[in-house]
Amino acid sequence: MRAAAVLADILRVDHAGETGAVHIYRTQRWVAAWRAPGLRGYLADLHNDESRHRDIFRAAMAARGIRPCAMLPLWWSGGILLALVAALLGARAIHGCTEAVERTVHRH
């Protein structure tokens, strides 16, 4: 596989992952207003970080003429669903979900 194709695949996957994380933290913030208000600031910081990362990948893709992952809507909806379930369960589940997301991102 050509280096350009490998780079395109890496950027698509990273952009999709950051997009999923943005939707996770956005949804958790929304539900945390009701279930875990003390976590809203923490979740806002995470959301802002992931939004910046997503935007960096989006810009790198645009500069190279790379289209986003075709399954991006699945990342959106999966992130929202995961976050909604976790956040409805309360602060401990929010922390567990956040830890799993961050651990996966750092491992990747």
C-alpha positions, -999 to 999 in steps of 0.1 A, spaced: 0 0 0 13 35 -9 23 58 19 -3 84 8 -31 57 11 -18 47 45 -18 83 57 -53 88 43 -66 58 62 -49 69 94 -63 104 92 -98 91 84 -97 67 114 -83 94 138 -109 120 126 -137 95 131 -125 86 166 -122 123 176 -157 129 162 -171 101 183 -153 115 214 -168 150 207 -203 135 206 -197 114 237 -185 144 257 -212 168 243 -239 143 253 -224 136 287 -223 173 294 -260 177 285 -271 148 307 -247 157 335 -265 190 340 -292 168 355 -274 137 367 -239 149 377 -237 187 377 -203 187 393 -188 171 362 -199 197 337 -167 217 338 -145 186 335 -166 173 306 -164 208 290 -126 206 291 -126 172 275 -151 183 249 -130 213 240 -98 192 237 -115 166 215 -131 193 193 -96 208 188 -82 174 179 -110 167 155 -105 201 138 -68 194 134 -75 161 116 -103 177 95 -79 204 84 -51 178 76 -76 158 55 -89 189 37 -53 200 29 -47 166 13 -80 162 -4 -90 132 18 -127 126 24 -140 117 58 -148 81 67 -180 70 51 -192 56 84 -189 89 102 -227 90 110 -222 57 129 -195 73 150 -218 102 158 -248 80 168 -226 55 186 -210 82 206 -243 98 215 -259 64 225 -229 54 246 -227 87 264 -264 88 270 -265 54 287 -234 61 307 -245 96 318 -280 85 328 -263 60 352 -246 89 370 -211 102 378 -194 68 383 -205 56 349 -195 89 333 -160 85 348 -159 49 336 -169 58 301 -144 87 300 -116 65 312 -124 39 286 -125 65 258 -93 81 268 -75 48 273 -85 36 239 -74 69 223 -40 69 240 -35 32 231 -43 40 194 
